[in-house]
Every structure is written in structure tokens, then in C-alpha cells.
């Protein structure tokens, strides 16, 4: 997956069930199997442009879902807060850690 956008793969992990089967299949061939557009087109019995369109459409959809729902951002924010809470505990400041953790409680 060298040179490919890792953050889009993380979004795929979160939102893949919202994509069409063609979009998922094309995305997985491209990002996970590292196939070329020509190889994907051959497997999927479509044109190279058709394969590219499926991948681009999937990427746009994933970015749109994240923009609207923000699941990855919420996860990133919670992870950052947990790191701060751990650091507070290590520094002996359990009160601050407790406040931080209370703020991220679901």
C-alpha cells in the first residue's frame, strides 16, 4: 500500500458497510491487494475507467461519511484524551485523569 492514503483505509474500516458491493470490491483490490486499475478492470469485467470511478466514488463517500458523522474524529479525540489521562496518572495527578476520563465517557 505504499504511497496510498492510510487515513482513507481507516475510514474504510469504519464505514465500508455503507458502500456498494462494487465500490467495496474495487477499493479492496486497489488498497488491500495492491492491484492496478487494469487488473481490477479485468477481474471485475469493466473498463479501467470504470474501476477507477468505483474507487474514487468509494473514497469520496468515505470522506463524506466522516465529514457528516465524525466517527474517526471522535475516536481520535478519545484516544488523545486517554493518552493525557495516562500521563496525568503517571505524574500522580489522578484528579486530572479522572476529569479527563469523565469527559470522554460514552
N, C-alpha and C positions, 0 to 999 in steps of 0.2 A: 504494500500500500504506500510505497514511498512516493512522496510528492503530492499525495492526495490528502484532502482535508479531514483530519481526525475528528474535529468537532461535529462534522456532518454525520459521521459514523455514530457518535454518541447520541445525536438526535434520532438516528435510525433505531437505536436500541430502545428509545423511549416511545417513539411514535410510529414504528413500522406497521403496526396493525391498522393504521388509518390510510395506508397506501393501497393502491390497486395491486392485484397479483402481478401484472406486467411490470409495474414500477418496482415492486419488491424484487422480482426476479432479475431485472436489469441491474438494479442497484447492487444486489448481492454478487452478481457475476463481475461487475466492474470493481467494486470496493473490496470484496472479500476473496474472490477468486483471481483478481487482477487480470481479467481478460480484456482484450482490446475491443473496441467497438465493432470491428469486423467479425471477431469471434462470437461476440454476443449476438450480432445480427444473424449469423449463420445458425446458431443454436436455436434462436427464437423465431427463425423463419421470417425475418423482416429485413428492412434495409439498414444500412449503417446509420443513416439519419434517424430512422425510427428508434433504433437502440439508444442513440444519443438523446433524442427527445424524451424517452421514458426516464432516463437518468436525470436529465435537467428538470423535468417535471417533478420527480421524486424529491430532488434537492430543494426546489422551490417550496414544495408542500411542507417538507420537514421544517424549513426555516419559518414558514408561515405559521405552522402549528406552535412552534416555540415562541414566536412573537405574540401570539394570542393567548397561549396557555402558560408559558413560562415555567414549565416543569424543570427543565435543566437548570435554569437560573435559580429557582428555589432550592434545588439540590445543592448547587454550588454555594449559595449563601449559607445554607445549613452546615455544609462541610467546613466552610471558613469559620463559622461561629463555634463549631465543635473544636476546631484547632485552637481557637482563642481560649476556650474553656479549659482545654487540656493544659495549655501554657499557664493559665491562672492557677490551676491546681498544682502544677509543678512548682510554681512560685509561692505556694502556700496561701493563696488568696481564694479560698473556697467560696466565699460570699460572692465575689465577682463571677466565678464559674457558675454558681447556681443561677444568678441573674441572666447570664448569657444563655444557659440551657433553658430557662423558663421562656425566653423569647422565641425559641425555635420549637417549642412543644407543639405538636400537631393537634 
